Amino acid sequence: MVRILLETELVRATTPGNYQSESVPLPVSFFSREAEIVRDCQKGDFITIGCHLYGSRFEATDGTIKHGVHIIADQVLQGARSPKELCAR
């Protein structure tokens, strides 16, 4: 298993014609073949992945229930590429 912190950019409309963007870090888990592909990724590499969401439930000792989401990679559609490699295409 390999876990990476994938940073993506969220862009949303704030008012008609105006947009706001923010970086959103997301932890993603890779298993098997997919883990081998991304094992050597470095900060700044670009990858394209297909994922599914896996819901989780945790019940604390005080009875409080919390829910979470795990992001599990199904496919690596494009392996790691540096920004320079992408611009050269």
Secondary structure, 3 states (H helix, E strand, C coil): CEEEEEEEEEEEEEECCEEEEEEEEEEEEECHHHHHHHCCCCCCCEEEEEEEEEEEEEECCCCCEEEEEEEEEEEEEEEEECHHHHHCC
